[in-house]
């Protein structure tokens, strides 16, 4: 016998099924049309290894052991010619670089400024030089050849020379932006440039890996390599209007492995690069040397013991190990830049978007066609039962029937996804 309770049971069961259908997830085609851009890839082909913390080396039989006395927070040994990374410790750890970031400054600005050009320095160009900065001795009102200013950067690590050159390059902030873009183009993604001269600034960081990329790129530029290999020269103390000096004074490279000074022996075969120091960064160094037709490069960041000489002695130990390990280790990564992925279009092409919308309508439409069929069947069954039993109470049963169906309709409408709008087309210009 069909009773009112059986009708209510049928409607309640239908409501449960409809609620479950309303909670069904959309099909795969309903995924967002504008996916986020993939993260940029680092230059190293050994990404999985070099991005792990710790010391990494892959020795072959007979390979020498790594030097135990290296205490730096981060270091790396690489072959300049091939770009192979032979060994590294926390290579991508982001640390303050101090004046080693001047290598990136030179990579950025050297091609844009002619070395033979003359420039008369203004007080404004020197006004923002940080307190306690290393200086070469640039004076306002004096006229310098650009090449002399670059010698002041490479040898004396002169922040005064960097400020003048940066202004000639478009300004301090513009130069920092250009340096950031240059680092990105080289695959050096750990570096964030705030102060082009390496002066301590919040957020300014690089890594042993990135500094090795900069050093290797610089050695490929004959002008850069010549400046970096210069141990000593004369700098203008006074100048005439044509840039010729009225008197000069001697300047010496602050890289002690190159000059062999202050208790540090010159490294045999040294071909330069750049050192740095700030209270926040500690001592940092990029050094390169050649032996038996092979060129190696090391980066050392912030040794934890040994004082001011430690950065040079630890670099010496790593260079010695690298030359002894020739052919006896497998690379753990590479300084060669990978292709930077191209950004996808901001919006899908019209055909692609139409296809996506069609897939969404098809996928969600099938689910909701089942929902509609179930609602119809439940309504028809309940309606027949109520009409048969209703007699004189048919109007009341009809009202009760409509009230019972209202929650079903509301739940179905709430669960249905809205169709995304296609992007508007640009109007005629």
C-alpha positions as CSV (number, residue, x, y, z in Angstrom):
1,X,0.0,0.0,0.0
2,X,1.3,3.4,-0.9
3,X,1.3,5.8,2.0
4,X,2.3,9.4,2.5
5,X,5.3,8.2,4.5
6,X,6.5,6.2,1.4
7,X,6.2,9.3,-0.7
8,X,8.2,11.3,1.8
9,X,10.8,8.5,1.9
10,X,11.2,8.6,-1.9
11,X,11.5,12.3,-1.9
12,X,14.1,12.2,1.0
13,X,16.2,9.6,-0.9
14,X,16.0,11.7,-4.1
15,X,17.2,14.7,-2.1
16,X,20.2,12.8,-0.8
17,X,21.2,11.6,-4.3
18,X,20.7,15.2,-5.6
19,X,22.8,16.6,-2.8
20,X,25.6,14.2,-3.7
21,X,25.4,15.0,-7.3
22,X,25.5,18.7,-6.5
23,X,28.8,18.1,-4.7
24,X,30.4,16.3,-7.6
25,X,33.7,18.1,-8.7
26,X,33.8,19.6,-12.1
27,X,35.5,17.6,-14.8
28,X,39.1,18.2,-15.8
29,X,38.1,20.6,-18.5
30,X,36.8,23.1,-15.9
31,X,40.3,23.8,-14.6
32,X,41.3,27.5,-14.6
33,X,42.1,28.7,-18.1
34,X,44.9,31.0,-17.0
35,X,47.5,28.8,-15.3
36,X,50.3,30.4,-13.2
37,X,53.6,30.8,-15.0
38,X,56.2,28.0,-14.2
39,X,59.0,29.1,-11.9
40,X,62.3,30.0,-13.8
41,X,64.8,27.2,-14.0
42,X,68.3,27.7,-12.6
43,X,71.3,27.4,-15.0
44,X,72.8,24.3,-13.4
45,X,72.1,21.0,-15.1
46,X,72.8,19.5,-11.7
47,X,69.9,21.3,-10.2
48,X,68.7,18.5,-8.0
49,X,72.1,18.0,-6.5
50,X,73.5,21.6,-6.3
51,X,70.2,22.8,-4.7
52,X,70.6,20.4,-1.8
53,X,72.4,21.6,1.3
54,X,75.8,20.1,2.1
55,X,79.0,19.2,0.3
56,X,78.7,17.6,-3.1
57,X,81.5,15.8,-5.0
58,X,81.4,12.7,-7.2
59,X,84.9,11.2,-7.1
60,X,86.3,8.5,-9.4
61,X,88.8,6.0,-8.1
62,X,92.0,7.7,-7.1
63,X,90.4,11.2,-6.7
64,X,92.0,13.3,-4.0
65,X,90.0,14.1,-0.9
66,X,88.5,17.6,-0.4
67,X,90.5,19.9,1.9
68,X,89.2,19.6,5.4
69,X,90.3,23.1,6.5
70,X,87.6,24.9,4.4
71,X,85.2,26.6,6.8
72,X,83.3,29.0,4.5
73,X,79.5,29.0,4.7
74,X,79.4,28.4,0.9
75,X,82.0,27.6,-1.8
76,X,82.3,26.2,-5.3
77,X,85.0,24.9,-7.6
78,X,84.4,24.9,-11.4
79,X,86.2,24.5,-14.7
80,X,86.2,27.8,-16.6
81,X,86.4,26.3,-20.0
82,X,83.6,23.7,-19.7
83,X,81.6,25.3,-17.0
84,X,81.6,21.9,-15.1
85,X,81.1,22.3,-11.3
86,X,83.7,19.9,-9.7
87,X,82.6,20.3,-6.1
88,X,80.5,22.6,-4.0
89,X,79.2,23.3,-0.6
90,X,75.7,25.0,-0.2
91,X,76.2,26.4,-3.7
92,X,72.9,28.2,-3.8
93,X,72.8,29.5,-0.3
94,X,71.9,33.2,-0.5
95,X,74.4,35.3,1.4
96,X,75.6,39.0,1.2
97,X,78.2,39.2,-1.5
98,X,80.0,42.4,-0.5
99,X,82.2,43.8,-3.3
100,X,82.2,40.6,-5.4
101,X,78.9,41.9,-6.8
102,X,81.1,44.4,-8.6
103,X,81.8,41.7,-11.1
104,X,78.1,41.8,-12.1
105,X,78.2,45.6,-12.2
106,X,81.1,45.4,-14.6
107,X,79.4,42.8,-16.8
108,X,76.4,45.1,-17.0
109,X,78.1,48.5,-17.5
110,X,81.4,47.8,-19.2
111,X,79.8,47.3,-22.6
112,X,77.8,50.5,-22.3
113,X,80.6,52.9,-21.4
114,X,83.6,53.6,-23.7
115,X,86.9,53.3,-21.9
116,X,88.4,56.2,-23.9
117,X,85.6,58.6,-23.1
118,X,86.2,61.5,-20.6
119,X,84.0,62.6,-17.8
120,X,84.2,65.5,-15.3
121,X,82.9,64.3,-11.9
122,X,80.2,66.3,-10.1
123,X,79.7,66.5,-6.3
124,X,76.2,65.0,-6.8
125,X,77.6,61.8,-8.2
126,X,79.6,61.2,-5.0
127,X,77.0,62.4,-2.5
128,X,75.5,59.0,-1.9
129,X,78.7,57.0,-1.3
130,X,78.2,55.0,1.8
131,X,80.0,55.8,5.1
132,X,83.1,53.6,5.5
133,X,83.2,52.6,1.9
134,X,86.4,51.6,0.2
135,X,87.6,54.4,-2.1
136,X,90.1,54.9,-4.9
137,X,90.2,58.7,-4.5
138,X,87.9,60.2,-7.2
139,X,87.5,64.0,-6.7
140,X,84.7,66.2,-7.9
141,X,85.6,68.7,-10.6
142,X,88.4,66.4,-12.0
143,X,88.2,64.9,-15.4
144,X,88.9,61.2,-15.7
145,X,89.1,58.7,-18.5
146,X,86.4,56.0,-18.0
147,X,89.2,53.3,-18.1
148,X,90.8,54.9,-15.1
149,X,87.5,54.8,-13.2
150,X,87.2,51.0,-14.1
151,X,90.7,50.4,-12.7
152,X,89.6,52.1,-9.5
153,X,86.7,49.6,-9.4
154,X,88.7,46.5,-10.0
155,X,91.9,47.3,-8.1
156,X,90.8,49.5,-5.2
157,X,87.2,48.3,-5.1
158,X,86.4,52.0,-5.1
159,X,82.8,52.7,-4.3
160,X,83.3,56.3,-5.4
161,X,84.3,55.1,-8.9
162,X,81.2,52.8,-9.0
163,X,78.9,55.7,-8.1
164,X,80.2,57.8,-10.9
165,X,80.1,55.0,-13.5
166,X,76.6,54.0,-12.4
167,X,75.4,57.6,-12.9
168,X,76.9,57.6,-16.4
169,X,75.1,54.3,-17.0
170,X,71.7,55.7,-16.4
171,X,71.5,56.2,-12.6
172,X,71.9,54.1,-9.4
173,X,68.5,52.5,-9.5
174,X,68.5,51.9,-13.2
175,X,71.9,50.2,-12.9
176,X,70.6,47.9,-10.2
177,X,67.7,47.0,-12.4
178,X,70.0,46.3,-15.3
179,X,72.2,44.2,-13.1
180,X,69.2,42.1,-12.0
181,X,68.2,41.5,-15.6
182,X,71.8,40.6,-16.5
183,X,71.9,38.1,-13.7
184,X,68.7,36.6,-14.8
185,X,69.9,36.3,-18.4
186,X,73.0,34.4,-17.2
187,X,70.9,31.9,-15.2
188,X,72.0,33.4,-11.8
189,X,68.8,33.3,-10.0
190,X,70.0,33.6,-6.4
191,X,71.1,37.2,-6.8
192,X,69.1,40.2,-5.7
193,X,70.7,43.6,-6.4
194,X,70.0,46.6,-4.2
195,X,73.4,48.4,-4.1
196,X,75.6,48.0,-7.2
197,X,78.8,48.6,-5.3
198,X,78.2,45.8,-2.8
199,X,77.6,48.1,0.2
200,X,75.5,46.3,2.8
201,X,71.8,46.8,2.0
202,X,68.7,44.9,3.3
203,X,67.8,42.2,0.8
204,X,71.1,42.2,-1.2
205,X,72.2,38.6,-1.7
206,X,74.0,36.3,-4.1
207,X,75.5,32.8,-3.9
208,X,78.7,31.0,-4.5
209,X,77.1,29.6,-7.6
210,X,76.0,32.9,-9.0
211,X,79.3,34.6,-8.3
212,X,81.0,31.7,-10.2
213,X,78.7,32.4,-13.1
214,X,79.7,36.1,-13.0
215,X,83.4,35.4,-12.8
216,X,83.3,32.9,-15.7
217,X,81.3,35.3,-17.8
218,X,83.8,38.1,-17.0
219,X,86.8,36.0,-18.0
220,X,85.2,35.6,-21.5
221,X,85.4,39.4,-22.0
222,X,89.0,40.4,-22.7
223,X,88.5,43.9,-21.3
224,X,87.0,42.6,-18.1
225,X,89.8,39.9,-17.8
226,X,92.5,42.5,-18.3
227,X,91.2,44.7,-15.5
228,X,90.7,41.7,-13.2
229,X,94.3,40.5,-13.7
230,X,95.9,43.9,-13.1
231,X,97.9,43.7,-9.8
232,X,99.0,47.4,-9.6
233,X,98.8,50.6,-11.6
234,X,98.8,54.4,-11.3
235,X,95.7,56.5,-10.7
236,X,95.3,60.2,-11.5
237,X,95.6,62.5,-8.5
238,X,95.0,65.7,-10.4
239,X,93.8,66.1,-14.0
240,X,93.7,68.5,-16.8
241,X,90.6,69.2,-18.9
242,X,91.6,66.6,-21.5
243,X,91.9,64.0,-18.8
244,X,95.7,63.8,-18.7
245,X,97.0,63.5,-15.1
246,X,99.0,66.3,-13.5
247,X,100.2,63.8,-10.9
248,X,99.4,60.1,-10.1
249,X,99.6,57.8,-7.1
250,X,100.0,54.0,-7.0
251,X,97.1,51.7,-6.4
252,X,97.3,47.9,-5.7
253,X,94.7,45.2,-6.2
254,X,93.0,44.3,-3.0
255,X,93.0,40.6,-4.1
256,X,95.9,39.2,-2.1
257,X,96.1,36.0,-4.0
258,X,97.0,38.2,-7.1
259,X,99.4,40.6,-5.4
260,X,101.0,38.3,-2.8
261,X,100.8,40.8,0.0
262,X,99.9,41.2,3.7
263,X,101.0,37.7,4.6
264,X,99.3,35.9,1.7
265,X,101.5,34.3,-1.0
266,X,100.6,34.9,-4.6
267,X,99.0,31.9,-6.1
268,X,100.9,30.3,-9.0
269,X,99.0,30.9,-12.3
270,X,96.5,33.3,-10.8
271,X,94.5,35.3,-13.4
272,X,92.5,37.5,-11.0
273,X,89.1,38.2,-10.2
274,X,87.6,40.0,-7.2
275,X,87.4,40.0,-3.4
276,X,85.1,41.7,-1.0
277,X,84.4,42.5,2.6
278,X,81.7,44.0,4.7
279,X,80.8,43.5,8.4
280,X,77.6,41.7,7.3
281,X,79.0,39.6,4.5
282,X,82.3,38.8,6.0
283,X,85.1,38.0,3.5
284,X,84.2,36.9,0.0
285,X,86.3,36.0,-3.0
286,X,86.1,34.9,-6.6
287,X,89.5,33.6,-7.8
288,X,90.7,32.0,-11.0
289,X,94.0,30.4,-12.0
290,X,95.4,28.4,-14.9
291,X,97.8,25.4,-14.9
292,X,98.8,22.9,-17.6
293,X,96.3,24.4,-20.1
294,X,93.4,24.2,-17.6
295,X,91.6,27.1,-16.0
296,X,89.8,26.8,-12.7
297,X,87.6,29.2,-10.8
298,X,86.6,29.1,-7.1
299,X,84.2,31.1,-5.0
300,X,84.4,31.3,-1.2
301,X,81.9,33.1,1.0
302,X,82.4,34.0,4.6
303,X,84.9,31.6,6.2
304,X,84.0,31.0,9.9
305,X,87.6,30.9,11.2
306,X,91.1,32.1,10.4
307,X,90.6,35.9,10.2
308,X,91.0,38.0,7.1
309,X,93.5,35.7,5.4
310,X,91.3,32.7,5.6
311,X,89.3,33.5,2.5
312,X,92.5,33.4,0.5
313,X,94.0,30.3,2.1
314,X,90.7,28.4,1.7
315,X,90.6,29.5,-2.0
316,X,94.1,28.3,-2.4
317,X,93.3,24.9,-1.0
318,X,90.3,24.5,-3.3
319,X,92.3,25.5,-6.3
320,X,95.0,23.0,-5.4
321,X,92.4,20.3,-5.0
322,X,90.7,21.2,-8.3
323,X,93.9,20.9,-10.3
324,X,94.8,17.6,-8.6
325,X,91.3,16.3,-9.3
326,X,91.6,16.9,-13.0
327,X,89.8,14.0,-14.8
328,X,89.2,12.2,-11.4
329,X,85.8,13.5,-10.5
330,X,82.4,13.6,-12.2
331,X,80.7,17.0,-12.5
332,X,78.1,17.7,-9.9
333,X,76.5,20.5,-12.0
334,X,77.2,23.2,-14.6
335,X,77.6,27.0,-14.8
336,X,76.2,26.9,-18.4
337,X,72.9,28.8,-18.6
338,X,69.8,26.8,-19.5
339,X,67.2,28.2,-21.9
340,X,64.9,30.5,-20.0
341,X,61.3,29.3,-20.5
342,X,59.1,31.5,-22.6
343,X,56.1,33.1,-21.0
344,X,52.8,31.6,-22.2
345,X,50.2,34.0,-23.7
346,X,48.1,35.8,-21.1
347,X,44.8,34.4,-22.4
348,X,44.1,31.4,-24.5
349,X,43.6,31.7,-28.3
350,X,39.9,32.0,-29.2
351,X,39.8,28.4,-30.6
352,X,41.5,27.0,-27.6
353,X,39.2,28.8,-25.2
354,X,36.1,27.7,-27.1
355,X,37.3,24.1,-26.9
356,X,37.8,24.5,-23.2
357,X,34.3,25.9,-22.7
358,X,32.9,23.2,-24.8
359,X,34.6,20.5,-22.7
360,X,33.3,22.1,-19.5
361,X,29.8,22.3,-20.8
362,X,30.0,18.6,-22.0
363,X,31.5,17.3,-18.7
364,X,29.2,19.2,-16.4
365,X,26.2,18.8,-18.7
366,X,26.3,15.0,-18.5
367,X,26.3,15.1,-14.7
368,X,23.4,17.5,-14.5
369,X,21.4,15.6,-17.2
370,X,21.3,12.7,-14.7
371,X,20.3,15.1,-12.0
372,X,17.4,16.4,-14.1
373,X,16.2,12.9,-15.0
374,X,16.2,11.9,-11.3
375,X,14.3,15.0,-10.3
376,X,11.7,14.4,-13.0
377,X,11.2,10.7,-12.1
378,X,10.8,11.6,-8.4
379,X,8.3,14.3,-9.2
380,X,6.3,12.2,-11.5
381,X,6.1,9.3,-9.1
382,X,5.2,11.4,-6.1
383,X,2.6,13.4,-8.2
384,X,0.8,10.3,-9.3
385,X,0.7,8.9,-5.8
386,X,-0.6,12.1,-4.3
387,X,-3.2,12.6,-7.0
388,X,-4.5,9.1,-6.6
389,X,-4.8,9.4,-2.8
390,X,-5.7,13.0,-2.6
391,X,-9.5,13.1,-3.4
392,X,-10.9,16.3,-1.9
393,X,-7.5,17.0,-0.3
394,X,-5.7,17.3,-3.6
395,X,-5.0,21.1,-3.3
396,X,-3.5,20.6,0.1
397,X,-1.4,17.7,-1.1
398,X,-0.3,19.8,-4.1
399,X,0.9,22.5,-1.7
400,X,2.7,20.0,0.4
401,X,4.2,18.4,-2.7
402,X,5.5,21.8,-3.9
403,X,7.0,22.5,-0.5
404,X,8.8,19.1,-0.5
405,X,10.3,19.8,-3.9
406,X,11.5,23.3,-3.1
407,X,14.6,22.2,-1.1
408,X,15.6,19.8,-4.0
409,X,15.4,22.6,-6.5
410,X,17.5,25.0,-4.3
411,X,20.2,22.4,-3.6
412,X,20.5,21.5,-7.3
413,X,20.8,25.2,-8.3
414,X,23.4,25.9,-5.6
415,X,25.6,23.0,-6.7
416,X,25.7,23.9,-10.4
417,X,28.9,25.7,-11.5
418,X,28.6,28.9,-13.3
419,X,29.8,29.1,-16.9
420,X,32.9,31.3,-17.2
421,X,32.6,34.3,-19.5
422,X,34.8,34.4,-22.5
423,X,37.2,37.4,-22.6
424,X,35.9,40.5,-24.3
425,X,37.4,41.3,-27.7
426,X,39.2,44.6,-28.2
427,X,37.3,47.1,-30.2
428,X,38.6,48.9,-33.3
429,X,41.3,51.4,-32.7
